[in-house]
Amino acid sequence: MEVKLKVNGREYIQSIKPDEFLLDTLRDLGIKSVKRGCDTTSCGACSVIVDGKLVPSCSFHTIRAQEKEVTTVEGIYEEADKIAGYLTAEGVEQCGYCSPGLVMAVYSMKDELEDPTLEEIKHYLAGNLCRCSGYEGQHRAILKYLEVER
């Protein structure tokens, strides 16, 4: 089956299996920032934005993305670089595996939540797991990013 996708502003026509998940399709297209972490929607490593909504690509069937705008870290490079700068400034050292999903969540949060509290940020990020760093540094960095970049 063929599907027409728009990923990071570029159009693709891709042959897929009827039950294929967006994660696999994106990886087949060469988009490597989207990671396979858990296949159960609990880790956030595969997070992408589809038509303005953050979704776990490991459980989002590719056919549902037909003719919709799919955004990955590669599509928001400058903003992702800013977010990474805030994380680095707070000393949040990570291996990088979960970083693209976290960046996508923070980017999405900026549009969805107006002046969020720390508790709202924690709730929004509940599905993003990091095994390398503590979450406190991430929270400080996100609060600063949202405060300065709005």
C-alpha positions in Angstrom: 0.0 0.0 0.0 1.2 3.5 -0.8 0.9 6.5 1.5 1.5 10.1 0.9 3.3 11.8 3.8 4.6 15.3 4.5 7.6 15.1 6.8 9.4 18.2 7.9 8.0 20.0 4.9 9.1 17.4 2.4 6.6 15.2 0.6 7.1 11.5 0.3 5.2 8.6 -1.3 6.1 5.5 0.6 5.2 1.9 0.3 4.1 0.6 3.7 2.5 -2.5 5.3 -1.1 -2.0 6.3 -0.2 -2.3 10.0 3.1 -0.4 9.9 3.8 2.2 12.6 5.0 5.7 11.8 8.3 5.0 13.7 9.3 2.3 11.3 8.2 4.4 8.2 10.2 7.4 9.4 13.3 5.3 10.1 12.9 3.8 6.6 12.9 7.3 5.2 16.3 7.9 6.9 15.0 10.0 9.8 17.1 8.7 12.6 16.2 11.0 15.5 13.1 9.0 16.1 14.1 6.2 18.4 12.6 2.8 19.4 12.5 2.7 23.1 9.7 0.6 24.5 7.0 0.0 21.8 4.4 0.6 24.6 4.1 4.4 24.4 5.7 4.8 27.9 9.2 6.2 27.2 8.7 9.1 24.8 11.8 8.3 22.7 9.7 8.0 19.6 7.7 11.2 20.0 6.9 13.3 16.9 4.3 15.9 16.1 1.5 15.1 13.7 -0.6 18.1 12.7 0.4 20.0 15.8 -0.1 17.2 18.3 2.6 15.2 20.1 2.2 11.5 19.4 4.2 8.3 20.1 5.2 7.1 16.7 5.7 3.6 18.0 1.9 3.1 18.2 0.7 5.6 15.6 -0.2 3.7 12.4 1.5 5.3 9.4 -1.8 5.4 7.4 -3.2 7.8 10.0 -0.5 10.3 8.9 -1.6 10.2 5.3 -1.5 13.8 4.0 -0.8 15.2 7.5 2.2 17.3 8.6 4.7 15.2 10.5 7.5 17.0 12.3 10.6 15.5 13.8 13.7 17.1 15.4 15.2 17.4 11.9 12.3 19.7 11.0 12.8 22.1 14.0 16.6 22.2 14.0 17.0 25.8 15.2 14.5 25.5 18.0 15.9 22.1 19.0 19.3 23.6 19.2 17.9 26.3 21.6 16.3 23.7 23.8 19.5 21.7 23.9 21.4 24.8 24.9 19.1 25.3 27.9 19.6 21.6 28.9 23.3 21.9 28.6 23.4 25.1 30.6 21.7 23.2 33.5 24.3 20.4 33.3 21.8 17.9 32.1 24.2 15.3 30.7 22.5 12.7 28.6 23.6 9.9 26.3 21.2 11.5 23.7 18.9 8.5 23.1 15.9 10.1 24.7 16.8 13.7 23.8 14.9 14.0 20.5 11.7 12.8 22.1 12.2 15.2 25.0 12.9 18.1 22.6 9.7 17.3 20.7 7.7 17.3 23.9 9.1 20.6 25.1 8.6 22.1 21.6 5.0 20.9 21.6 4.4 22.0 25.2 5.5 25.6 24.3 2.5 25.8 21.9 0.0 23.9 24.0 0.5 25.2 27.6 0.3 28.9 28.4 2.7 29.8 31.3 2.8 26.3 32.8 3.6 25.6 36.4 6.3 23.1 37.3 3.6 20.6 38.1 2.0 21.0 34.7 5.4 20.6 33.1 6.0 17.4 35.0 2.5 16.1 34.1 3.1 16.9 30.4 6.5 15.1 30.4 5.3 12.1 32.4 5.7 9.9 29.3 9.3 10.9 28.7 11.9 8.7 30.5 15.5 9.4 30.9 17.9 7.0 32.5 21.0 9.1 32.3 20.1 12.3 34.2 17.9 13.4 37.0 14.8 15.2 36.0 15.3 18.3 38.2 17.9 19.7 35.8 15.6 19.1 32.9 12.8 20.9 34.7 14.9 23.9 35.5 16.1 24.1 31.8 12.5 23.8 30.5 11.2 26.5 32.8 14.0 28.8 31.7 13.4 28.0 28.0 9.7 28.6 28.3 10.3 31.9 30.2 12.8 33.3 27.8 11.7 32.0 24.4 8.0 32.8 24.6 
